[in-house]
Amino acid sequence: MDQYLFDSTKDTSVGDFQVRDNLISILKNRFSTYGYKQVRTTTFEFYDLYSTMSGTINKDEMLKVIDSYGKVLVLRPDVTIPITRMIASNKQRLSQGSRFFYVLDVFRQSFEQADNKETTQAGIESFGESTPENDAEVIALAIHTLKDLGFESFKLEVGHAGYFKELVNQLALSQNELDQLKGLIQSKNLTEIGPFLERLSVDKELCDAVQAIPLLYGDPEDVIKRASKIALNEKMQQKIKNLSDIYDVLKAYGVEDSVIFDLGLINNMNYYSGVIFQGFVASFGKPVLMGGRYDHLAEQFDTSIPAIGFACEVDNLLHSMTRKNLIANDTTSIDVIIYYENSKQKDALIAANTLREAGYRIITYTMDDNRNIDDFSSKCIAYFQTEENLVIDKKRKTPFTNYNELELLLQEGMRDN
Ligand SMILES: N[C@@H](Cc1c[nH]c[nH+]1)C(=O)O
């Protein structure tokens, strides 16, 4: 049987679950403050939906399942696509709001990370508007979210899907060549790009422009100037103007210190059409957040709805927060453990329930339940005994007569802490 066991290190223990849940609450709260409402899409999707769509997700990366009628399904490989489909199939929904957030598992198996099939994404999608103000607001929200989590040195790298697309459109590459070039640019492999283009006999001006792309990285105003110089046509100039307009609004938000521009940024999803971005935190090599504008995705569902969004990789955030000691180490999740003698059972259980109604977290045991109380890191322990009731916390031992008194003592104790 052993060979069928999955990697149990990927299960989530109680302590880890609390930490993860706290992190997700922080994200959800921040998304709500920008007017986003939570939605969910189904875990199983029809494979046909993805196999007939152009330019979305690599079909080999999707995890397939066969249902009892023999239909091929896939486990949700992305959230942006099904949410867009949901909105496109009922545009009236947009009148009830156009901002959605989610916390959902996503299933993909890439060649490089074969053992990492399941990740949790917490993301937002904003539909119906395509302006630099909308772009900047979404980027500002991404920055606000990373700040909430306590990261001090993080950067949002911002690029433009259209700038690179316009440039490579002039190269007439096969899909395979395009993928290779993307890989070289993504890894900023300057030594290989030149020889690669030479083999394709690309003309000098184009070759110089492509080779410059990985270097278009750094201070936004500087990158805008340099990118504008090498832009080969009006369309490329428009993309630069778009980035410059977005940057002006980001300055108005006061978040420019967290932004760098990278025109060599290529996000994995093929549906991006405008600004794209990725969030990086210090000493963690993978992005913790990625997103961008995808104004043409809804056309795959026979309608037109501009949109932009991003998703945080919850597990990457957790890893990087643990490394940076940003996780609050409060494992005390129980407020009171109540021990009672049989003669005081009724008093003790009524007290327990009254306190639970008031929101306290309570566990009860009979007095002869001789477990080691040190194992439970509760904030205090209350004894209901025939002789005298006692509540003990780290600082003192105090007698009490009934649960009203106990509750008052707890409130005082909470205030002191
Ligand atoms: N769905 C994208 C992230 C995203 C959300 N909205 C726009 N982009 C991804 O998984 O990479």
The ligand as an SDF file (V2000), in Angstrom:
LIG
                    3D

 11 11  0  0  0  0  0  0  0  0999 V2000
   -4.8190   33.7870  -13.0020 N   0  0  0  0  0  0  0  0  0  0  0  0
   -3.4970   34.3620  -13.0120 C   0  0  0  0  0  0  0  0  0  0  0  0
   -3.3910   35.5110  -12.0550 C   0  0  0  0  0  0  0  0  0  0  0  0
   -4.3840   36.5880  -12.3930 C   0  0  0  0  0  0  0  0  0  0  0  0
   -5.5200   36.8880  -11.7800 C   0  0  0  0  0  0  0  0  0  0  0  0
   -6.1180   37.8810  -12.4960 N   0  0  0  0  0  0  0  0  0  0  0  0
   -5.3440   38.1700  -13.4970 C   0  0  0  0  0  0  0  0  0  0  0  0
   -4.2650   37.3820  -13.4470 N   0  0  0  0  0  0  0  0  0  0  0  0
   -2.4720   33.2800  -12.6640 C   0  0  0  0  0  0  0  0  0  0  0  0
   -2.8310   32.2450  -12.1450 O   0  0  0  0  0  0  0  0  0  0  0  0
   -1.2900   33.4830  -12.8730 O   0  0  0  0  0  0  0  0  0  0  0  0
  1  2  1  0
  2  3  1  0
  2  9  1  0
  3  4  1  0
  4  5  2  0
  4  8  1  0
  5  6  1  0
  6  7  1  0
  7  8  2  0
  9 10  2  0
  9 11  1  0
M  CHG  1   8   1
M  END
$$$$
